[in-house]
Amino acid sequence: MLWSDPENKPPKELRDAQDMMRRVWLVLALAMVVAMFVLGTR
């Protein structure tokens, strides 16, 4: 993280945005794996 001291936490909006991005990347990765599996088994 960019924040060196523990008191300086990121704002709630930033944390929510980071959580959403993490969820989006997780879904995209799962979709890629499923697509590769489906294409590979054809």
mmCIF entry with sequence, helices, sheets and N, C-alpha, C, O atoms, coordinates in Angstrom:
data_MODEL
# 
_entry.id   MODEL 
# 
_entity.id                         1 
_entity.type                       polymer 
_entity.pdbx_number_of_molecules   1 
# 
_entity_poly.entity_id                      1 
_entity_poly.type                           'polypeptide(L)' 
_entity_poly.nstd_linkage                   no 
_entity_poly.nstd_monomer                   no 
_entity_poly.pdbx_seq_one_letter_code       MLWSDPENKPPKELRDAQDMMRRVWLVLALAMVVAMFVLGTR 
_entity_poly.pdbx_seq_one_letter_code_can   MLWSDPENKPPKELRDAQDMMRRVWLVLALAMVVAMFVLGTR 
_entity_poly.pdbx_strand_id                 A 
# 
loop_
_entity_poly_seq.entity_id 
_entity_poly_seq.num 
_entity_poly_seq.mon_id 
_entity_poly_seq.hetero 
1 1  MET n 
1 2  LEU n 
1 3  TRP n 
1 4  SER n 
1 5  ASP n 
1 6  PRO n 
1 7  GLU n 
1 8  ASN n 
1 9  LYS n 
1 10 PRO n 
1 11 PRO n 
1 12 LYS n 
1 13 GLU n 
1 14 LEU n 
1 15 ARG n 
1 16 ASP n 
1 17 ALA n 
1 18 GLN n 
1 19 ASP n 
1 20 MET n 
1 21 MET n 
1 22 ARG n 
1 23 ARG n 
1 24 VAL n 
1 25 TRP n 
1 26 LEU n 
1 27 VAL n 
1 28 LEU n 
1 29 ALA n 
1 30 LEU n 
1 31 ALA n 
1 32 MET n 
1 33 VAL n 
1 34 VAL n 
1 35 ALA n 
1 36 MET n 
1 37 PHE n 
1 38 VAL n 
1 39 LEU n 
1 40 GLY n 
1 41 THR n 
1 42 ARG n 
# 
_struct_asym.id          A 
_struct_asym.entity_id   1 
# 
_struct_conf.conf_type_id            HELX_P 
_struct_conf.id                      HELX_P1 
_struct_conf.pdbx_PDB_helix_id       AA1 
_struct_conf.beg_label_comp_id       LYS 
_struct_conf.beg_label_asym_id       A 
_struct_conf.beg_label_seq_id        12 
_struct_conf.pdbx_beg_PDB_ins_code   ? 
_struct_conf.end_label_comp_id       THR 
_struct_conf.end_label_asym_id       A 
_struct_conf.end_label_seq_id        41 
_struct_conf.pdbx_end_PDB_ins_code   ? 
_struct_conf.beg_auth_comp_id        LYS 
_struct_conf.beg_auth_asym_id        A 
_struct_conf.beg_auth_seq_id         12 
_struct_conf.end_auth_comp_id        THR 
_struct_conf.end_auth_asym_id        A 
_struct_conf.end_auth_seq_id         41 
_struct_conf.pdbx_PDB_helix_class    1 
_struct_conf.details                 ? 
_struct_conf.pdbx_PDB_helix_length   30 
# 
_struct_conf_type.id          HELX_P 
_struct_conf_type.criteria    ? 
_struct_conf_type.reference   ? 
# 
loop_
_atom_site.group_PDB 
_atom_site.id 
_atom_site.type_symbol 
_atom_site.label_atom_id 
_atom_site.label_alt_id 
_atom_site.label_comp_id 
_atom_site.label_asym_id 
_atom_site.label_entity_id 
_atom_site.label_seq_id 
_atom_site.pdbx_PDB_ins_code 
_atom_site.Cartn_x 
_atom_site.Cartn_y 
_atom_site.Cartn_z 
_atom_site.occupancy 
_atom_site.B_iso_or_equiv 
_atom_site.pdbx_formal_charge 
_atom_site.auth_seq_id 
_atom_site.auth_comp_id 
_atom_site.auth_asym_id 
_atom_site.auth_atom_id 
_atom_site.pdbx_PDB_model_num 
ATOM 1   N N  . MET A 1 1  ? 0.841   -1.197  0.000   1.00 0.00 ? 1  MET A N  1 
ATOM 2   C CA . MET A 1 1  ? 0.000   0.000   0.000   1.00 0.00 ? 1  MET A CA 1 
ATOM 3   C C  . MET A 1 1  ? 0.875   1.245   0.000   1.00 0.00 ? 1  MET A C  1 
ATOM 4   O O  . MET A 1 1  ? 2.042   1.209   0.390   1.00 0.00 ? 1  MET A O  1 
ATOM 5   N N  . LEU A 1 2  ? 0.287   2.338   -0.443  1.00 0.00 ? 2  LEU A N  1 
ATOM 6   C CA . LEU A 1 2  ? 1.034   3.587   -0.494  1.00 0.00 ? 2  LEU A CA 1 
ATOM 7   C C  . LEU A 1 2  ? 1.092   4.279   0.859   1.00 0.00 ? 2  LEU A C  1 
ATOM 8   O O  . LEU A 1 2  ? 1.964   5.116   1.092   1.00 0.00 ? 2  LEU A O  1 
ATOM 9   N N  . TRP A 1 3  ? 0.156   3.930   1.764   1.00 0.00 ? 3  TRP A N  1 
ATOM 10  C CA . TRP A 1 3  ? 0.102   4.623   3.041   1.00 0.00 ? 3  TRP A CA 1 
ATOM 11  C C  . TRP A 1 3  ? 1.083   3.970   3.996   1.00 0.00 ? 3  TRP A C  1 
ATOM 12  O O  . TRP A 1 3  ? 1.011   2.768   4.253   1.00 0.00 ? 3  TRP A O  1 
ATOM 13  N N  . SER A 1 4  ? 2.010   4.781   4.527   1.00 0.00 ? 4  SER A N  1 
ATOM 14  C CA . SER A 1 4  ? 3.051   4.228   5.383   1.00 0.00 ? 4  SER A CA 1 
ATOM 15  C C  . SER A 1 4  ? 2.587   4.095   6.826   1.00 0.00 ? 4  SER A C  1 
ATOM 16  O O  . SER A 1 4  ? 2.879   3.088   7.473   1.00 0.00 ? 4  SER A O  1 
ATOM 17  N N  . ASP A 1 5  ? 1.861   5.101   7.352   1.00 0.00 ? 5  ASP A N  1 
ATOM 18  C CA . ASP A 1 5  ? 1.439   5.003   8.752   1.00 0.00 ? 5  ASP A CA 1 
ATOM 19  C C  . ASP A 1 5  ? 0.037   4.401   8.835   1.00 0.00 ? 5  ASP A C  1 
ATOM 20  O O  . ASP A 1 5  ? -0.816  4.710   8.003   1.00 0.00 ? 5  ASP A O  1 
ATOM 21  N N  . PRO A 1 6  ? -0.210  3.546   9.829   1.00 0.00 ? 6  PRO A N  1 
ATOM 22  C CA . PRO A 1 6  ? -1.489  2.823   9.901   1.00 0.00 ? 6  PRO A CA 1 
ATOM 23  C C  . PRO A 1 6  ? -2.692  3.728   10.139  1.00 0.00 ? 6  PRO A C  1 
ATOM 24  O O  . PRO A 1 6  ? -3.813  3.356   9.791   1.00 0.00 ? 6  PRO A O  1 
ATOM 25  N N  . GLU A 1 7  ? -2.487  4.917   10.726  1.00 0.00 ? 7  GLU A N  1 
ATOM 26  C CA . GLU A 1 7  ? -3.639  5.793   10.990  1.00 0.00 ? 7  GLU A CA 1 
ATOM 27  C C  . GLU A 1 7  ? -4.233  6.348   9.699   1.00 0.00 ? 7  GLU A C  1 
ATOM 28  O O  . GLU A 1 7  ? -5.421  6.664   9.638   1.00 0.00 ? 7  GLU A O  1 
ATOM 29  N N  . ASN A 1 8  ? -3.400  6.463   8.672   1.00 0.00 ? 8  ASN A N  1 
ATOM 30  C CA . ASN A 1 8  ? -3.842  7.086   7.419   1.00 0.00 ? 8  ASN A CA 1 
ATOM 31  C C  . ASN A 1 8  ? -4.481  6.026   6.528   1.00 0.00 ? 8  ASN A C  1 
ATOM 32  O O  . ASN A 1 8  ? -3.887  5.597   5.538   1.00 0.00 ? 8  ASN A O  1 
ATOM 33  N N  . LYS A 1 9  ? -5.685  5.609   6.881   1.00 0.00 ? 9  LYS A N  1 
ATOM 34  C CA . LYS A 1 9  ? -6.371  4.578   6.098   1.00 0.00 ? 9  LYS A CA 1 
ATOM 35  C C  . LYS A 1 9  ? -7.017  5.200   4.868   1.00 0.00 ? 9  LYS A C  1 
ATOM 36  O O  . LYS A 1 9  ? -7.394  6.372   4.902   1.00 0.00 ? 9  LYS A O  1 
ATOM 37  N N  . PRO A 1 10 ? -7.154  4.446   3.790   1.00 0.00 ? 10 PRO A N  1 
ATOM 38  C CA . PRO A 1 10 ? -7.837  4.974   2.603   1.00 0.00 ? 10 PRO A CA 1 
ATOM 39  C C  . PRO A 1 10 ? -9.313  5.213   2.898   1.00 0.00 ? 10 PRO A C  1 
ATOM 40  O O  . PRO A 1 10 ? -9.888  4.534   3.749   1.00 0.00 ? 10 PRO A O  1 
ATOM 41  N N  . PRO A 1 11 ? -9.931  6.160   2.213   1.00 0.00 ? 11 PRO A N  1 
ATOM 42  C CA . PRO A 1 11 ? -11.354 6.434   2.439   1.00 0.00 ? 11 PRO A CA 1 
ATOM 43  C C  . PRO A 1 11 ? -12.223 5.245   2.042   1.00 0.00 ? 11 PRO A C  1 
ATOM 44  O O  . PRO A 1 11 ? -11.800 4.360   1.298   1.00 0.00 ? 11 PRO A O  1 
ATOM 45  N N  . LYS A 1 12 ? -13.460 5.250   2.563   1.00 0.00 ? 12 LYS A N  1 
ATOM 46  C CA . LYS A 1 12 ? -14.359 4.108   2.332   1.00 0.00 ? 12 LYS A CA 1 
ATOM 47  C C  . LYS A 1 12 ? -14.658 3.933   0.847   1.00 0.00 ? 12 LYS A C  1 
ATOM 48  O O  . LYS A 1 12 ? -14.748 2.803   0.366   1.00 0.00 ? 12 LYS A O  1 
ATOM 49  N N  . GLU A 1 13 ? -14.813 5.036   0.113   1.00 0.00 ? 13 GLU A N  1 
ATOM 50  C CA . GLU A 1 13 ? -15.118 4.924   -1.319  1.00 0.00 ? 13 GLU A CA 1 
ATOM 51  C C  . GLU A 1 13 ? -14.001 4.179   -2.047  1.00 0.00 ? 13 GLU A C  1 
ATOM 52  O O  . GLU A 1 13 ? -14.256 3.334   -2.905  1.00 0.00 ? 13 GLU A O  1 
ATOM 53  N N  . LEU A 1 14 ? -12.754 4.509   -1.689  1.00 0.00 ? 14 LEU A N  1 
ATOM 54  C CA . LEU A 1 14 ? -11.623 3.869   -2.362  1.00 0.00 ? 14 LEU A CA 1 
ATOM 55  C C  . LEU A 1 14 ? -11.587 2.380   -2.037  1.00 0.00 ? 14 LEU A C  1 
ATOM 56  O O  . LEU A 1 14 ? -11.335 1.551   -2.911  1.00 0.00 ? 14 LEU A O  1 
ATOM 57  N N  . ARG A 1 15 ? -11.845 2.044   -0.758  1.00 0.00 ? 15 ARG A N  1 
ATOM 58  C CA . ARG A 1 15 ? -11.850 0.626   -0.392  1.00 0.00 ? 15 ARG A CA 1 
ATOM 59  C C  . ARG A 1 15 ? -12.978 -0.121  -1.095  1.00 0.00 ? 15 ARG A C  1 
ATOM 60  O O  . ARG A 1 15 ? -12.790 -1.253  -1.542  1.00 0.00 ? 15 ARG A O  1 
ATOM 61  N N  . ASP A 1 16 ? -14.150 0.509   -1.194  1.00 0.00 ? 16 ASP A N  1 
ATOM 62  C CA . ASP A 1 16 ? -15.265 -0.133  -1.900  1.00 0.00 ? 16 ASP A CA 1 
ATOM 63  C C  . ASP A 1 16 ? -14.914 -0.338  -3.371  1.00 0.00 ? 16 ASP A C  1 
ATOM 64  O O  . ASP A 1 16 ? -15.200 -1.391  -3.942  1.00 0.00 ? 16 ASP A O  1 
ATOM 65  N N  . ALA A 1 17 ? -14.291 0.671   -3.982  1.00 0.00 ? 17 ALA A N  1 
ATOM 66  C CA . ALA A 1 17 ? -13.922 0.559   -5.393  1.00 0.00 ? 17 ALA A CA 1 
ATOM 67  C C  . ALA A 1 17 ? -12.901 -0.562  -5.581  1.00 0.00 ? 17 ALA A C  1 
ATOM 68  O O  . ALA A 1 17 ? -12.982 -1.328  -6.542  1.00 0.00 ? 17 ALA A O  1 
ATOM 69  N N  . GLN A 1 18 ? -11.943 -0.653  -4.662  1.00 0.00 ? 18 GLN A N  1 
ATOM 70  C CA . GLN A 1 18 ? -10.942 -1.716  -4.782  1.00 0.00 ? 18 GLN A CA 1 
ATOM 71  C C  . GLN A 1 18 ? -11.585 -3.088  -4.629  1.00 0.00 ? 18 GLN A C  1 
ATOM 72  O O  . GLN A 1 18 ? -11.233 -4.025  -5.346  1.00 0.00 ? 18 GLN A O  1 
ATOM 73  N N  . ASP A 1 19 ? -12.537 -3.209  -3.688  1.00 0.00 ? 19 ASP A N  1 
ATOM 74  C CA . ASP A 1 19 ? -13.233 -4.488  -3.523  1.00 0.00 ? 19 ASP A CA 1 
ATOM 75  C C  . ASP A 1 19 ? -14.008 -4.839  -4.789  1.00 0.00 ? 19 ASP A C  1 
ATOM 76  O O  . ASP A 1 19 ? -14.011 -5.992  -5.218  1.00 0.00 ? 19 ASP A O  1 
ATOM 77  N N  . MET A 1 20 ? -14.664 -3.845  -5.385  1.00 0.00 ? 20 MET A N  1 
ATOM 78  C CA . MET A 1 20 ? -15.437 -4.105  -6.603  1.00 0.00 ? 20 MET A CA 1 
ATOM 79  C C  . MET A 1 20 ? -14.503 -4.544  -7.735  1.00 0.00 ? 20 MET A C  1 
ATOM 80  O O  . MET A 1 20 ? -14.811 -5.490  -8.459  1.00 0.00 ? 20 MET A O  1 
ATOM 81  N N  . MET A 1 21 ? -13.368 -3.865  -7.888  1.00 0.00 ? 21 MET A N  1 
ATOM 82  C CA . MET A 1 21 ? -12.428 -4.231  -8.943  1.00 0.00 ? 21 MET A CA 1 
ATOM 83  C C  . MET A 1 21 ? -11.907 -5.649  -8.727  1.00 0.00 ? 21 MET A C  1 
ATOM 84  O O  . MET A 1 21 ? -11.761 -6.420  -9.676  1.00 0.00 ? 21 MET A O  1 
ATOM 85  N N  . ARG A 1 22 ? -11.626 -5.986  -7.451  1.00 0.00 ? 22 ARG A N  1 
ATOM 86  C CA . ARG A 1 22 ? -11.139 -7.332  -7.163  1.00 0.00 ? 22 ARG A CA 1 
ATOM 87  C C  . ARG A 1 22 ? -12.190 -8.365  -7.555  1.00 0.00 ? 22 ARG A C  1 
ATOM 88  O O  . ARG A 1 22 ? -11.867 -9.415  -8.111  1.00 0.00 ? 22 ARG A O  1 
ATOM 89  N N  . ARG A 1 23 ? -13.460 -8.052  -7.255  1.00 0.00 ? 23 ARG A N  1 
ATOM 90  C CA . ARG A 1 23 ? -14.542 -8.981  -7.595  1.00 0.00 ? 23 ARG A CA 1 
ATOM 91  C C  . ARG A 1 23 ? -14.658 -9.113  -9.111  1.00 0.00 ? 23 ARG A C  1 
ATOM 92  O O  . ARG A 1 23 ? -14.837 -10.216 -9.627  1.00 0.00 ? 23 ARG A O  1 
ATOM 93  N N  . VAL A 1 24 ? -14.554 -7.987  -9.827  1.00 0.00 ? 24 VAL A N  1 
ATOM 94  C CA . VAL A 1 24 ? -14.661 -8.015  -11.291 1.00 0.00 ? 24 VAL A CA 1 
ATOM 95  C C  . VAL A 1 24 ? -13.540 -8.866  -11.878 1.00 0.00 ? 24 VAL A C  1 
ATOM 96  O O  . VAL A 1 24 ? -13.779 -9.685  -12.766 1.00 0.00 ? 24 VAL A O  1 
ATOM 97  N N  . TRP A 1 25 ? -12.299 -8.671  -11.376 1.00 0.00 ? 25 TRP A N  1 
ATOM 98  C CA . TRP A 1 25 ? -11.185 -9.454  -11.903 1.00 0.00 ? 25 TRP A CA 1 
ATOM 99  C C  . TRP A 1 25 ? -11.357 -10.934 -11.601 1.00 0.00 ? 25 TRP A C  1 
ATOM 100 O O  . TRP A 1 25 ? -11.009 -11.786 -12.418 1.00 0.00 ? 25 TRP A O  1 
ATOM 101 N N  . LEU A 1 26 ? -11.908 -11.242 -10.398 1.00 0.00 ? 26 LEU A N  1 
ATOM 102 C CA . LEU A 1 26 ? -12.131 -12.646 -10.047 1.00 0.00 ? 26 LEU A CA 1 
ATOM 103 C C  . LEU A 1 26 ? -13.136 -13.280 -10.997 1.00 0.00 ? 26 LEU A C  1 
ATOM 104 O O  . LEU A 1 26 ? -12.926 -14.397 -11.469 1.00 0.00 ? 26 LEU A O  1 
ATOM 105 N N  . VAL A 1 27 ? -14.229 -12.571 -11.281 1.00 0.00 ? 27 VAL A N  1 
ATOM 106 C CA . VAL A 1 27 ? -15.253 -13.094 -12.191 1.00 0.00 ? 27 VAL A CA 1 
ATOM 107 C C  . VAL A 1 27 ? -14.677 -13.263 -13.593 1.00 0.00 ? 27 VAL A C  1 
ATOM 108 O O  . VAL A 1 27 ? -14.949 -14.257 -14.266 1.00 0.00 ? 27 VAL A O  1 
ATOM 109 N N  . LEU A 1 28 ? -13.877 -12.283 -14.033 1.00 0.00 ? 28 LEU A N  1 
ATOM 110 C CA . LEU A 1 28 ? -13.277 -12.386 -15.366 1.00 0.00 ? 28 LEU A CA 1 
ATOM 111 C C  . LEU A 1 28 ? -12.339 -13.589 -15.452 1.00 0.00 ? 28 LEU A C  1 
ATOM 112 O O  . LEU A 1 28 ? -12.340 -14.311 -16.448 1.00 0.00 ? 28 LEU A O  1 
ATOM 113 N N  . ALA A 1 29 ? -11.543 -13.800 -14.410 1.00 0.00 ? 29 ALA A N  1 
ATOM 114 C CA . ALA A 1 29 ? -10.615 -14.936 -14.421 1.00 0.00 ? 29 ALA A CA 1 
ATOM 115 C C  . ALA A 1 29 ? -11.388 -16.251 -14.460 1.00 0.00 ? 29 ALA A C  1 
ATOM 116 O O  . ALA A 1 29 ? -11.023 -17.165 -15.200 1.00 0.00 ? 29 ALA A O  1 
ATOM 117 N N  . LEU A 1 30 ? -12.454 -16.349 -13.667 1.00 0.00 ? 30 LEU A N  1 
ATOM 118 C CA . LEU A 1 30 ? -13.258 -17.575 -13.672 1.00 0.00 ? 30 LEU A CA 1 
ATOM 119 C C  . LEU A 1 30 ? -13.895 -17.791 -15.043 1.00 0.00 ? 30 LEU A C  1 
ATOM 120 O O  . LEU A 1 30 ? -13.942 -18.917 -15.537 1.00 0.00 ? 30 LEU A O  1 
ATOM 121 N N  . ALA A 1 31 ? -14.388 -16.709 -15.658 1.00 0.00 ? 31 ALA A N  1 
ATOM 122 C CA . ALA A 1 31 ? -15.010 -16.831 -16.976 1.00 0.00 ? 31 ALA A CA 1 
ATOM 123 C C  . ALA A 1 31 ? -13.986 -17.303 -18.006 1.00 0.00 ? 31 ALA A C  1 
ATOM 124 O O  . ALA A 1 31 ? -14.305 -18.118 -18.871 1.00 0.00 ? 31 ALA A O  1 
ATOM 125 N N  . MET A 1 32 ? -12.753 -16.791 -17.915 1.00 0.00 ? 32 MET A N  1 
ATOM 126 C CA . MET A 1 32 ? -11.712 -17.218 -18.850 1.00 0.00 ? 32 MET A CA 1 
ATOM 127 C C  . MET A 1 32 ? -11.418 -18.708 -18.685 1.00 0.00 ? 32 MET A C  1 
ATOM 128 O O  . MET A 1 32 ? -11.289 -19.434 -19.671 1.00 0.00 ? 32 MET A O  1 
ATOM 129 N N  . VAL A 1 33 ? -11.313 -19.161 -17.433 1.00 0.00 ? 33 VAL A N  1 
ATOM 130 C CA . VAL A 1 33 ? -11.024 -20.576 -17.189 1.00 0.00 ? 33 VAL A CA 1 
ATOM 131 C C  . VAL A 1 33 ? -12.156 -21.443 -17.729 1.00 0.00 ? 33 VAL A C  1 
ATOM 132 O O  . VAL A 1 33 ? -11.908 -22.463 -18.371 1.00 0.00 ? 33 VAL A O  1 
ATOM 133 N N  . VAL A 1 34 ? -13.395 -21.040 -17.471 1.00 0.00 ? 34 VAL A N  1 
ATOM 134 C CA . VAL A 1 34 ? -14.544 -21.817 -17.953 1.00 0.00 ? 34 VAL A CA 1 
ATOM 135 C C  . VAL A 1 34 ? -14.565 -21.834 -19.476 1.00 0.00 ? 34 VAL A C  1 
ATOM 136 O O  . VAL A 1 34 ? -14.819 -22.877 -20.079 1.00 0.00 ? 34 VAL A O  1 
ATOM 137 N N  . ALA A 1 35 ? -14.299 -20.678 -20.109 1.00 0.00 ? 35 ALA A N  1 
ATOM 138 C CA . ALA A 1 35 ? -14.311 -20.612 -21.572 1.00 0.00 ? 35 ALA A CA 1 
ATOM 139 C C  . ALA A 1 35 ? -13.222 -21.511 -22.157 1.00 0.00 ? 35 ALA A C  1 
ATOM 140 O O  . ALA A 1 35 ? -13.466 -22.222 -23.132 1.00 0.00 ? 35 ALA A O  1 
ATOM 141 N N  . MET A 1 36 ? -12.019 -21.486 -21.567 1.00 0.00 ? 36 MET A N  1 
ATOM 142 C CA . MET A 1 36 ? -10.946 -22.345 -22.062 1.00 0.00 ? 36 MET A CA 1 
ATOM 143 C C  . MET A 1 36 ? -11.317 -23.813 -21.901 1.00 0.00 ? 36 MET A C  1 
ATOM 144 O O  . MET A 1 36 ? -11.050 -24.628 -22.784 1.00 0.00 ? 36 MET A O  1 
ATOM 145 N N  . PHE A 1 37 ? -11.938 -24.151 -20.760 1.00 0.00 ? 37 PHE A N  1 
ATOM 146 C CA . PHE A 1 37 ? -12.341 -25.543 -20.525 1.00 0.00 ? 37 PHE A CA 1 
ATOM 147 C C  . PHE A 1 37 ? -13.367 -25.983 -21.558 1.00 0.00 ? 37 PHE A C  1 
ATOM 148 O O  . PHE A 1 37 ? -13.268 -27.076 -22.115 1.00 0.00 ? 37 PHE A O  1 
ATOM 149 N N  . VAL A 1 38 ? -14.360 -25.123 -21.813 1.00 0.00 ? 38 VAL A N  1 
ATOM 150 C CA . VAL A 1 38 ? -15.415 -25.469 -22.774 1.00 0.00 ? 38 VAL A CA 1 
ATOM 151 C C  . VAL A 1 38 ? -14.825 -25.608 -24.175 1.00 0.00 ? 38 VAL A C  1 
ATOM 152 O O  . VAL A 1 38 ? -15.144 -26.554 -24.895 1.00 0.00 ? 38 VAL A O  1 
ATOM 153 N N  . LEU A 1 39 ? -13.962 -24.661 -24.561 1.00 0.00 ? 39 LEU A N  1 
ATOM 154 C CA . LEU A 1 39 ? -13.368 -24.741 -25.897 1.00 0.00 ? 39 LEU A CA 1 
ATOM 155 C C  . LEU A 1 39 ? -12.429 -25.942 -26.004 1.00 0.00 ? 39 LEU A C  1 
ATOM 156 O O  . LEU A 1 39 ? -12.315 -26.541 -27.073 1.00 0.00 ? 39 LEU A O  1 
ATOM 157 N N  . GLY A 1 40 ? -11.763 -26.295 -24.921 1.00 0.00 ? 40 GLY A N  1 
ATOM 158 C CA . GLY A 1 40 ? -10.823 -27.410 -24.962 1.00 0.00 ? 40 GLY A CA 1 
ATOM 159 C C  . GLY A 1 40 ? -11.513 -28.757 -25.023 1.00 0.00 ? 40 GLY A C  1 
ATOM 160 O O  . GLY A 1 40 ? -10.947 -29.715 -25.549 1.00 0.00 ? 40 GLY A O  1 
ATOM 161 N N  . THR A 1 41 ? -12.722 -28.850 -24.498 1.00 0.00 ? 41 THR A N  1 
ATOM 162 C CA . THR A 1 41 ? -13.402 -30.148 -24.475 1.00 0.00 ? 41 THR A CA 1 
ATOM 163 C C  . THR A 1 41 ? -14.250 -30.366 -25.716 1.00 0.00 ? 41 THR A C  1 
ATOM 164 O O  . THR A 1 41 ? -14.857 -31.427 -25.860 1.00 0.00 ? 41 THR A O  1 
ATOM 165 N N  . ARG A 1 42 ? -14.308 -29.394 -26.614 1.00 0.00 ? 42 ARG A N  1 
ATOM 166 C CA . ARG A 1 42 ? -15.089 -29.582 -27.836 1.00 0.00 ? 42 ARG A CA 1 
ATOM 167 C C  . ARG A 1 42 ? -14.311 -30.417 -28.833 1.00 0.00 ? 42 ARG A C  1 
ATOM 168 O O  . ARG A 1 42 ? -14.803 -30.686 -29.929 1.00 0.00 ? 42 ARG A O  1 
# 
